[in-house]
Each structure stands twice: as structure tokens, then as C-alpha cells.
Amino acid sequence: MRNTLYVEESLIHESMPRLLGDDWRDWLSYAEDDRREAHIAFERGSWREACFHAQQACEKLLKAYLIKRGIFISTYDLGILSDEVARYVKEVKELISELKQLTKHYFTARYPNTARRLGVRYDENVASRCIQIMEKLWNMLRSRVLC
């Protein structure tokens, strides 16, 4: 097993379980599944689900990139993940504020009353924006994960 660096809430530490060198492939595969599900949900008008899967696709893609570099960050926060990726892929800096906005769909799409309490109304425009952000990150980062 390879020694893997774990980052949690800006603290870097060694932790178990350690990841294998090719675990990034599973994260990328799951990211691809979520990306596909985001598009399917959008096509059927399931706006909330489209946003959730867009957030998940971004989270898993960012983690795949970091895991390939030997870094695991235990968070769903796309701001934290994209900040770390931007250390290696400068273009990701352009997306950080948009990705931070996408993070809320991890909660609001999954937990009852959270969307209402946070003022999120799911509609076609919101879902379309989530898909657009996901695709920007996808176009910027996926090929770099595969390198």
C-alpha cells in the first residue's frame, strides 16, 4: 500500500485506511455515474436530483484528481476541494466561487426542509446552472485525472 496524505479541515495528517495507488479510478468511475445521472435527472425534470448529482460528480472528480496525487480530503465541500486542486491546476481557481455555491446542493437536495430554510427553490434554471458548473469542471479536469 502507498502512503497517502489526508487533509481534513485544513489540517494535514497521516490516517488509516490508506488508499491504494489506483483508487482514484473508482472515484472517477463514480463521478462519471453521477455526471450521467445529473443529465438524466435534468432531462426528466427532476431539478433537485440534477443538482445533487452535479454536486456529487464535482466532488468525486476533484477527489479522484487529489487521490491520484496521494491526497485525500475528507469533506464534501467543493470550495475546500477545489482550493486544493487549484494548487496544481491553476485554471480551477476560476471556478472556485461557482463550486462553493454548488456545495449547498449536497444538503438542500437530500434533507427535508433544508432547501426551504436556505431559500433554495429548485427549478429548471437552478438545475441548468448546476449542470453548467459541473460541465466546466469536467472539461477542465477530467483529462488531467487520466494523465
Backbone as JSON, one array per atom type, in Angstrom:
{
  "sequence": "MRNTLYVEESLIHESMPRLLGDDWRDWLSYAEDDRREAHIAFERGSWREACFHAQQACEKLLKAYLIKRGIFISTYDLGILSDEVARYVKEVKELISELKQLTKHYFTARYPNTARRLGVRYDENVASRCIQIMEKLWNMLRSRVLC",
  "N": [[0.83, -1.18, 0.0], [0.37, 2.24, -0.65], [1.67, 5.18, 0.86], [-0.54, 7.6, 1.94], [-1.5, 10.97, 1.89], [-3.61, 12.67, 4.03], [-6.05, 15.21, 4.21], [-7.85, 17.26, 6.31], [-10.2, 19.63, 7.07], [-8.29, 21.69, 6.65], [-6.12, 20.66, 8.02], [-3.26, 18.7, 7.85], [-2.58, 15.33, 7.96], [-1.45, 12.0, 8.75], [-3.37, 9.1, 8.2], [-5.49, 6.21, 8.71], [-7.91, 4.4, 6.78], [-5.39, 3.52, 4.44], [-5.09, 4.54, 1.06], [-5.06, 2.72, -2.0], [-2.8, 2.84, -4.79], [-4.28, 3.04, -7.19], [-6.85, 3.76, -6.53], [-8.06, 6.1, -7.28], [-9.26, 5.62, -9.71], [-11.72, 4.36, -9.17], [-13.07, 6.45, -7.89], [-13.23, 8.24, -10.02], [-14.83, 6.75, -11.78], [-17.24, 6.64, -10.3], [-17.76, 9.37, -10.27], [-18.27, 9.77, -12.99], [-20.62, 8.27, -13.21], [-22.35, 9.82, -11.57], [-22.33, 12.2, -13.02], [-23.61, 11.39, -15.38], [-26.1, 10.68, -14.25], [-26.95, 13.2, -13.37], [-27.48, 14.5, -15.79], [-29.51, 12.83, -16.81], [-31.49, 13.13, -14.83], [-32.02, 15.84, -15.16], [-33.09, 15.86, -17.76], [-35.51, 14.54, -17.33], [-36.78, 16.35, -15.78], [-36.32, 16.43, -13.05], [-35.33, 18.44, -11.0], [-34.12, 18.89, -8.46], [-32.74, 16.47, -8.02], [-31.0, 16.55, -10.21], [-29.33, 18.67, -9.48], [-28.2, 17.67, -7.12], [-26.77, 15.4, -8.07], [-25.02, 16.68, -9.81], [-23.45, 18.12, -7.99], [-22.32, 15.95, -6.64], [-20.9, 14.68, -8.72], [-18.93, 16.59, -9.23], [-17.63, 16.71, -6.73], [-16.58, 14.07, -6.51], [-14.98, 13.94, -8.8], [-13.06, 15.93, -8.25], [-11.95, 14.75, -5.97], [-10.94, 12.39, -7.1], [-8.87, 13.4, -8.67], [-7.2, 14.47, -6.66], [-6.68, 12.18, -5.08], [-5.24, 10.66, -6.87], [-2.92, 12.07, -6.77], [-2.1, 11.34, -4.31], [-3.41, 12.43, -2.16], [-6.0, 12.72, 0.18], [-8.98, 14.27, 1.01], [-11.21, 14.6, 3.5], [-14.07, 15.61, 3.02], [-17.12, 17.12, 1.82], [-17.22, 19.56, 0.82], [-16.99, 21.62, -1.83], [-15.54, 23.94, -2.17], [-13.3, 23.71, -0.46], [-12.12, 21.41, -1.56], [-11.67, 22.24, -4.24], [-9.97, 24.42, -3.82], [-7.66, 23.08, -2.99], [-7.09, 21.5, -5.27], [-6.61, 23.55, -7.08], [-4.07, 24.34, -6.44], [-2.5, 22.79, -8.03], [-3.67, 22.75, -10.55], [-4.07, 25.49, -12.09], [-6.17, 26.76, -13.49], [-8.51, 25.96, -12.26], [-8.97, 27.75, -10.27], [-10.59, 29.71, -11.35], [-13.11, 28.66, -11.13], [-13.74, 28.31, -8.47], [-15.49, 29.94, -6.83], [-17.98, 29.4, -8.0], [-18.13, 26.64, -7.64], [-18.2, 26.54, -4.85], [-20.77, 27.53, -4.43], [-22.23, 25.44, -5.49], [-21.92, 23.49, -3.59], [-23.93, 23.62, -1.6], [-26.0, 22.07, -2.52], [-25.51, 19.53, -1.79], [-26.64, 19.28, 0.72], [-29.21, 20.59, 0.54], [-30.62, 19.24, -1.42], [-31.0, 16.77, -0.36], [-31.94, 16.64, 2.3], [-34.94, 16.93, 4.13], [-36.76, 19.98, 4.25], [-34.47, 21.56, 4.28], [-33.8, 22.93, 1.94], [-35.85, 24.83, 1.83], [-35.35, 26.26, 4.21], [-32.86, 27.34, 3.61], [-33.48, 28.9, 1.5], [-33.54, 27.89, -1.12], [-34.89, 27.26, -4.2], [-35.89, 24.81, -6.26], [-35.72, 24.63, -9.69], [-35.89, 24.66, -13.29], [-33.96, 26.53, -14.15], [-32.13, 26.72, -11.99], [-31.23, 24.07, -11.88], [-30.11, 23.86, -14.44], [-27.99, 25.65, -14.21], [-26.42, 24.33, -12.28], [-25.68, 22.05, -13.73], [-24.19, 23.29, -15.76], [-21.98, 24.33, -14.3], [-20.88, 21.92, -13.38], [-20.15, 20.78, -15.86], [-18.22, 22.61, -16.74], [-16.15, 22.19, -14.86], [-15.71, 19.5, -15.38], [-14.79, 19.53, -18.08], [-12.43, 20.86, -17.71], [-10.92, 19.31, -15.91], [-11.12, 16.45, -16.09], [-9.52, 15.16, -18.12], [-7.04, 15.62, -17.06], [-7.04, 14.09, -14.81], [-6.86, 11.6, -15.93], [-4.31, 11.61, -17.03]],
  "CA": [[0.0, 0.0, 0.0], [1.06, 3.5, -0.77], [1.43, 6.14, 1.92], [-1.43, 8.62, 1.41], [-1.65, 12.16, 2.69], [-5.0, 13.02, 4.27], [-6.25, 16.59, 4.6], [-9.18, 17.44, 6.87], [-10.39, 20.95, 7.62], [-7.01, 22.38, 6.52], [-5.06, 20.0, 8.79], [-2.69, 17.59, 7.11], [-2.14, 14.29, 8.87], [-1.48, 10.62, 8.27], [-4.54, 8.44, 8.76], [-5.91, 4.95, 8.11], [-7.2, 3.43, 5.96], [-4.59, 4.07, 3.35], [-5.63, 4.25, -0.27], [-4.17, 2.08, -2.96], [-2.38, 3.76, -5.84], [-5.23, 3.21, -8.29], [-8.2, 4.04, -6.02], [-8.62, 7.24, -7.99], [-10.08, 5.12, -10.81], [-13.08, 4.15, -8.65], [-13.66, 7.77, -7.68], [-13.55, 8.77, -11.35], [-15.97, 5.99, -12.28], [-18.42, 7.13, -9.58], [-18.01, 10.73, -10.77], [-18.9, 9.62, -14.3], [-22.0, 7.84, -12.95], [-23.11, 10.97, -11.09], [-22.49, 13.13, -14.14], [-24.66, 10.83, -16.22], [-27.37, 10.8, -13.51], [-27.34, 14.61, -13.37], [-28.09, 14.78, -17.1], [-30.77, 12.07, -16.9], [-32.46, 13.79, -13.95], [-32.39, 17.1, -15.81], [-33.97, 15.56, -18.9], [-36.86, 14.17, -16.87], [-37.34, 17.45, -14.99], [-36.07, 16.23, -11.62], [-34.35, 19.51, -10.79], [-33.39, 18.66, -7.21], [-31.82, 15.36, -8.25], [-29.97, 17.01, -11.14], [-28.38, 19.48, -8.7], [-27.47, 16.78, -6.2], [-25.8, 14.59, -8.83], [-23.98, 17.59, -10.31], [-22.54, 18.35, -6.86], [-21.6, 14.7, -6.39], [-19.95, 14.47, -9.82], [-17.8, 17.5, -9.0], [-16.91, 16.25, -5.53], [-15.84, 12.84, -6.79], [-13.94, 14.24, -9.77], [-12.0, 16.62, -7.51], [-11.28, 13.77, -5.11], [-10.16, 11.48, -7.95], [-7.63, 14.1, -9.02], [-6.34, 14.55, -5.47], [-6.26, 10.84, -4.69], [-4.18, 10.27, -7.79], [-1.72, 12.76, -6.29], [-1.78, 10.83, -2.98], [-4.06, 13.29, -1.15], [-7.43, 12.52, 0.41], [-9.59, 15.28, 1.88], [-12.48, 14.07, 3.98], [-15.09, 16.66, 3.03], [-17.98, 17.24, 0.65], [-17.17, 20.98, 0.5], [-16.3, 21.81, -3.09], [-14.6, 25.03, -2.01], [-12.07, 23.15, 0.12], [-11.52, 20.5, -2.54], [-11.17, 22.98, -5.41], [-8.8, 25.18, -3.38], [-6.5, 22.18, -3.0], [-6.79, 21.15, -6.67], [-6.09, 24.75, -7.74], [-2.62, 24.4, -6.2], [-1.87, 22.02, -9.1], [-4.33, 23.12, -11.81], [-4.36, 26.91, -11.84], [-7.45, 27.14, -14.11], [-9.6, 25.64, -11.35], [-9.24, 28.96, -9.47], [-11.7, 30.43, -12.0], [-14.39, 28.01, -10.8], [-13.9, 28.09, -7.03], [-16.7, 30.56, -6.27], [-19.14, 28.66, -8.51], [-18.15, 25.34, -6.97], [-18.66, 26.77, -3.47], [-22.23, 27.65, -4.5], [-22.78, 24.12, -5.79], [-21.82, 22.67, -2.38], [-25.17, 23.61, -0.82], [-26.93, 21.05, -3.02], [-25.24, 18.3, -1.03], [-27.63, 19.28, 1.8], [-30.56, 21.02, 0.22], [-31.29, 18.25, -2.27], [-31.12, 15.49, 0.33], [-32.57, 16.67, 3.62], [-36.22, 17.64, 4.14], [-36.86, 21.35, 4.76], [-33.21, 22.31, 4.2], [-33.89, 23.87, 0.81], [-36.73, 25.94, 2.25], [-34.65, 27.05, 5.24], [-31.75, 28.06, 2.98], [-34.01, 29.72, 0.41], [-33.26, 27.3, -2.42], [-36.07, 26.79, -4.93], [-35.43, 24.02, -7.4], [-36.43, 24.79, -10.95], [-35.05, 24.37, -14.45], [-32.82, 27.45, -14.2], [-31.17, 26.31, -10.96], [-30.64, 22.8, -12.32], [-29.27, 24.15, -15.6], [-26.76, 26.28, -13.71], [-25.63, 23.27, -11.65], [-25.13, 21.24, -14.82], [-23.16, 24.1, -16.42], [-20.8, 24.35, -13.43], [-20.32, 20.57, -13.44], [-19.51, 20.58, -17.15], [-16.99, 23.42, -16.77], [-15.12, 21.46, -14.11], [-15.45, 18.26, -16.11], [-13.97, 19.84, -19.25], [-11.14, 21.36, -17.24], [-10.16, 18.44, -15.02], [-11.17, 15.01, -16.33], [-8.35, 14.68, -18.87], [-5.88, 15.7, -16.17], [-7.1, 12.91, -13.92], [-6.44, 10.43, -16.71], [-2.89, 11.71, -17.42]],
  "C": [[0.87, 1.25, 0.0], [0.72, 4.4, 0.42], [0.6, 7.29, 1.35], [-1.55, 9.76, 2.39], [-3.13, 12.49, 2.82], [-5.08, 14.47, 4.73], [-7.68, 16.71, 5.11], [-9.25, 18.81, 7.51], [-9.06, 21.71, 7.72], [-5.89, 21.79, 7.38], [-4.56, 18.83, 7.97], [-2.17, 16.58, 8.12], [-2.19, 12.93, 8.19], [-2.69, 9.95, 8.93], [-4.78, 7.12, 8.05], [-7.36, 5.11, 7.71], [-6.43, 4.12, 4.85], [-5.22, 3.66, 2.02], [-4.58, 3.53, -1.1], [-3.89, 3.06, -4.09], [-3.39, 3.99, -6.94], [-6.66, 3.45, -7.81], [-8.86, 5.22, -6.72], [-9.52, 6.79, -9.13], [-11.53, 4.89, -10.37], [-13.79, 5.48, -8.43], [-14.06, 8.4, -9.02], [-14.77, 8.06, -11.94], [-17.27, 6.44, -11.61], [-18.77, 8.55, -10.03], [-18.72, 10.67, -12.13], [-20.36, 9.18, -14.14], [-22.87, 9.01, -12.49], [-23.32, 12.01, -12.19], [-23.62, 12.66, -15.05], [-26.04, 10.98, -15.54], [-27.86, 12.25, -13.46], [-28.04, 14.96, -14.68], [-29.43, 14.06, -17.25], [-31.85, 12.74, -16.06], [-32.93, 15.11, -14.57], [-33.38, 16.85, -16.94], [-35.38, 15.18, -18.46], [-37.48, 15.23, -15.96], [-37.21, 17.28, -13.5], [-34.95, 17.19, -11.2], [-33.49, 19.28, -9.55], [-32.35, 17.56, -7.39], [-30.69, 15.76, -9.2], [-28.9, 17.8, -10.39], [-27.55, 18.62, -7.77], [-26.4, 15.99, -6.95], [-24.7, 15.45, -9.45], [-22.96, 17.86, -9.21], [-21.69, 17.11, -6.62], [-20.56, 14.41, -7.47], [-18.72, 15.35, -9.62], [-16.97, 17.05, -7.81], [-16.03, 15.05, -5.85], [-14.75, 13.05, -7.83], [-12.76, 14.95, -9.1], [-11.22, 15.64, -6.64], [-10.45, 12.79, -5.94], [-8.83, 12.13, -8.31], [-6.67, 14.12, -7.82], [-5.82, 13.19, -5.04], [-5.14, 10.34, -5.6], [-2.85, 10.91, -7.39], [-1.35, 12.3, -4.88], [-2.39, 11.63, -1.86], [-5.53, 12.9, -1.04], [-7.93, 13.56, 1.38], [-10.98, 14.78, 2.24], [-13.5, 15.19, 4.14], [-15.93, 16.54, 1.77], [-17.94, 18.67, 0.12], [-16.33, 21.21, -0.76], [-15.33, 22.99, -3.06], [-13.26, 24.55, -1.48], [-11.37, 22.27, -0.9], [-10.93, 21.27, -3.72], [-10.0, 23.88, -5.04], [-7.54, 24.32, -3.44], [-6.11, 21.81, -4.44], [-6.17, 22.34, -7.39], [-4.6, 24.96, -7.47], [-1.86, 23.73, -7.34], [-2.41, 22.39, -10.48], [-4.85, 24.54, -11.64], [-5.73, 27.34, -12.39], [-8.64, 26.89, -13.18], [-9.94, 26.85, -10.48], [-10.42, 29.74, -10.02], [-13.06, 29.9, -11.57], [-14.68, 27.94, -9.31], [-15.18, 28.71, -6.49], [-17.96, 29.85, -6.75], [-19.26, 27.3, -7.82], [-18.6, 25.47, -5.52], [-20.18, 26.87, -3.44], [-22.89, 26.29, -4.73], [-22.79, 23.22, -4.55], [-23.15, 22.55, -1.65], [-26.14, 22.52, -1.27], [-26.65, 19.67, -2.43], [-26.29, 18.17, 0.07], [-29.04, 19.51, 1.31], [-31.32, 20.02, -0.64], [-31.59, 16.96, -1.52], [-31.95, 15.52, 1.61], [-33.84, 17.5, 3.6], [-36.1, 19.01, 4.82], [-35.58, 22.16, 4.64], [-33.26, 23.32, 3.07], [-34.73, 25.08, 1.2], [-36.0, 26.84, 3.24], [-33.51, 27.86, 4.65], [-32.19, 28.89, 1.78], [-33.71, 29.21, -0.97], [-34.57, 26.8, -3.01], [-35.58, 26.07, -6.17], [-36.34, 24.23, -8.6], [-35.43, 24.52, -12.08], [-33.8, 25.26, -14.5], [-31.74, 27.06, -13.19], [-30.47, 25.03, -11.4], [-29.72, 23.01, -13.52], [-27.94, 24.75, -15.17], [-25.85, 25.24, -13.04], [-24.95, 22.39, -12.7], [-24.0, 22.0, -15.53], [-21.87, 24.13, -15.6], [-20.1, 22.99, -13.48], [-19.56, 20.37, -14.75], [-18.23, 21.41, -17.3], [-15.86, 22.69, -16.06], [-14.72, 20.2, -14.87], [-14.51, 18.5, -17.29], [-12.56, 20.27, -18.86], [-10.28, 20.27, -16.59], [-10.11, 16.96, -15.42], [-9.94, 14.49, -17.07], [-7.1, 14.71, -18.01], [-5.87, 14.58, -15.15], [-6.55, 11.71, -14.65], [-4.97, 10.45, -17.12], [-2.0, 10.9, -16.5]]
}
